[in-house]
Amino acid sequence: MQTEITDFLVIGAGLAGLAFAGDAAASGASVRLLDKGRGVGGRTATRRFGDLRVDHGAQYFTARGQRLQSLASAGLSAGWLAVWCRGLPLYKEGAIQSRPEGHPRYAPPSGMNALPKQLAQGLEVALSATVTEITRDPAGSGWVVRCADGQTFTGHRLVLNLPPTQLLSLAADLLPTGTRTGIQNVTYAPAWTLMARLSKDVPGANWPALEFEGHPVLGLLSRDHTKRGGADAPPVLVANGSGEWSRAHLEDDPASVQTALLAAAQSVTGPLAVEEAQVHRWRYAQPTQLFEAPFFWDSTTGIGGCGDWCDTGSPLHGGKVEAALESGWRLAAEAIR
Ligand SMILES: Cc1cc2nc3c(=O)[nH]c(=O)nc-3n(C[C@H](O)[C@H](O)[C@H](O)COP(=O)(O)OP(=O)(O)OC[C@H]3O[C@@H](n4cnc5c(N)ncnc54)[C@H](O)[C@@H]3O)c2cc1C
């Protein structure tokens, strides 16, 4: 099915694609987003776990830039956002080390995917739309995108909000050489994530989450329920394997990963009363080597890219929610001129 030509087609409705699309639409351009997922938000993800919600991607975000601070203030006033904590203790050498209060860590009580849902309001998004092929429009005026189900979409300009490996597999030949080389140099760490529903909260814990340094298995432990209504919320623990451990076990079967992450978590917390558990594998969780610019944009052909793998200039953003948003906003400022 051929649909009408839009000004911008955006592949990927992660935070960067949504940030771009919001500004492009506000400028009067017609914009359509395509995403293979069943919802928007990509790695800023919340899963239903029985009657509970669990954040199994990003746990929280910080807002250091002015624009995200304004968005966060508006979210606090509107009630869809809350300050979860102001810093996380570190688990190191077998002990929990508290750290001074810092920047607010924001998390929506209804789940992290409330953030992309807010950004998607009013935008045209096609979900369950896995893009399999991108070609130049034979008429020479833009781009044709084909999805796995046979649908095609046409746009004058194209924005790619995909992790680099997926971006290159779809569009390597369509990029200027320097851009392609820059993207080929980006690297990512994977993450295995465990979600465990508990019948009793972690004994004696008063932390919302723990970060780990140098741990052989863990990168983070989160008492996810502490974002959702305090002491009465049914307890859920989220455990992320470290990048190194997750890479070493990337192709392991989920059951053995679950056992290993649960054992590692209990070596920190003591015995846990687990009612139900699941694991999720993020093949591209967080970038370890960034693209050297905040986005790319080729005005000759009208193709661009944005995402958390782009260097937005702040070491504090790198590979995080804030980097993804900044990258999308900055690409929009360039591409809609
Ligand atoms: C386990 C984990 C924990 C994290 N913790 C934090 C945290 O606490 N704080 C923080 O700030 N950040 C955290 N992050 C990072 C944060 O989630 C990301 O930086 C941010 O969500 C990236 O957004 P993005 O738009 O760049 O990419 P993505 O969210 O990856 O968006 C890309 C989109 O492209 C879509 N897509 C891919 N291929 C196709 C295709 N062929 N066709 C159509 N659509 C396609 C995907 O479905 C996805 O929606 C974490 C990430 C993970 C995985």
PDBQT file of the ligand as one rigid body, heavy atoms in Angstrom, charges set to zero:
ROOT
HETATM    1  C1  LIG A 401      18.666  -1.871  30.787  1.00  0.00    +0.000 C 
HETATM    2  C2  LIG A 401      18.802  -0.392  30.498  1.00  0.00    +0.000 A 
HETATM    3  C3  LIG A 401      18.887   0.517  31.548  1.00  0.00    +0.000 A 
HETATM    4  C4  LIG A 401      18.984   1.881  31.283  1.00  0.00    +0.000 A 
HETATM    5  N1  LIG A 401      18.995   2.755  32.341  1.00  0.00    +0.000 NA
HETATM    6  C5  LIG A 401      18.963   4.087  32.091  1.00  0.00    +0.000 A 
HETATM    7  C6  LIG A 401      18.741   5.003  33.153  1.00  0.00    +0.000 A 
HETATM    8  O1  LIG A 401      18.506   4.625  34.310  1.00  0.00    +0.000 OA
HETATM    9  N2  LIG A 401      18.764   6.348  32.858  1.00  0.00    +0.000 N 
HETATM   10  C7  LIG A 401      18.932   6.805  31.583  1.00  0.00    +0.000 A 
HETATM   11  O2  LIG A 401      18.923   8.025  31.384  1.00  0.00    +0.000 OA
HETATM   12  N3  LIG A 401      19.093   5.945  30.559  1.00  0.00    +0.000 NA
HETATM   13  C8  LIG A 401      19.093   4.601  30.767  1.00  0.00    +0.000 A 
HETATM   14  N4  LIG A 401      19.191   3.721  29.727  1.00  0.00    +0.000 N 
HETATM   15  C9  LIG A 401      19.398   4.255  28.367  1.00  0.00    +0.000 C 
HETATM   16  C10 LIG A 401      18.108   4.811  27.752  1.00  0.00    +0.000 C 
HETATM   17  O3  LIG A 401      17.087   3.850  27.824  1.00  0.00    +0.000 OA
HETATM   18  C11 LIG A 401      18.418   5.145  26.292  1.00  0.00    +0.000 C 
HETATM   19  O4  LIG A 401      19.514   6.031  26.253  1.00  0.00    +0.000 OA
HETATM   20  C12 LIG A 401      17.269   5.806  25.514  1.00  0.00    +0.000 C 
HETATM   21  O5  LIG A 401      16.026   5.190  25.790  1.00  0.00    +0.000 OA
HETATM   22  C13 LIG A 401      17.624   5.692  24.027  1.00  0.00    +0.000 C 
HETATM   23  O6  LIG A 401      16.641   6.291  23.214  1.00  0.00    +0.000 OA
HETATM   24  P1  LIG A 401      16.864   6.306  21.641  1.00  0.00    +0.000 P 
HETATM   25  O7  LIG A 401      15.720   7.059  21.061  1.00  0.00    +0.000 OA
HETATM   26  O8  LIG A 401      18.233   6.784  21.313  1.00  0.00    +0.000 OA
HETATM   27  O9  LIG A 401      16.858   4.775  21.167  1.00  0.00    +0.000 OA
HETATM   28  P2  LIG A 401      15.806   3.576  21.325  1.00  0.00    +0.000 P 
HETATM   29  O10 LIG A 401      15.027   3.717  22.555  1.00  0.00    +0.000 OA
HETATM   30  O11 LIG A 401      16.611   2.324  21.141  1.00  0.00    +0.000 OA
HETATM   31  O12 LIG A 401      14.829   3.756  20.071  1.00  0.00    +0.000 OA
HETATM   32  C14 LIG A 401      15.032   3.112  18.831  1.00  0.00    +0.000 C 
HETATM   33  C15 LIG A 401      13.679   2.666  18.304  1.00  0.00    +0.000 C 
HETATM   34  O13 LIG A 401      13.862   2.078  17.005  1.00  0.00    +0.000 OA
HETATM   35  C16 LIG A 401      12.939   1.010  16.855  1.00  0.00    +0.000 C 
HETATM   36  N5  LIG A 401      13.431   0.137  15.771  1.00  0.00    +0.000 N 
HETATM   37  C17 LIG A 401      14.592  -0.584  15.740  1.00  0.00    +0.000 A 
HETATM   38  N6  LIG A 401      14.697  -1.231  14.555  1.00  0.00    +0.000 NA
HETATM   39  C18 LIG A 401      13.583  -0.886  13.826  1.00  0.00    +0.000 A 
HETATM   40  C19 LIG A 401      13.122  -1.221  12.537  1.00  0.00    +0.000 A 
HETATM   41  N7  LIG A 401      13.812  -2.027  11.709  1.00  0.00    +0.000 N 
HETATM   42  N8  LIG A 401      11.929  -0.719  12.117  1.00  0.00    +0.000 NA
HETATM   43  C20 LIG A 401      11.207   0.118  12.914  1.00  0.00    +0.000 A 
HETATM   44  N9  LIG A 401      11.604   0.471  14.163  1.00  0.00    +0.000 NA
HETATM   45  C21 LIG A 401      12.775  -0.018  14.604  1.00  0.00    +0.000 A 
HETATM   46  C22 LIG A 401      12.931   0.358  18.231  1.00  0.00    +0.000 C 
HETATM   47  O14 LIG A 401      11.742  -0.396  18.427  1.00  0.00    +0.000 OA
HETATM   48  C23 LIG A 401      13.012   1.573  19.159  1.00  0.00    +0.000 C 
HETATM   49  O15 LIG A 401      11.736   2.022  19.587  1.00  0.00    +0.000 OA
HETATM   50  C24 LIG A 401      19.065   2.346  29.945  1.00  0.00    +0.000 A 
HETATM   51  C25 LIG A 401      18.970   1.427  28.892  1.00  0.00    +0.000 A 
HETATM   52  C26 LIG A 401      18.817   0.071  29.165  1.00  0.00    +0.000 A 
HETATM   53  C27 LIG A 401      18.659  -0.884  28.018  1.00  0.00    +0.000 C 
ENDROOT
TORSDOF 0
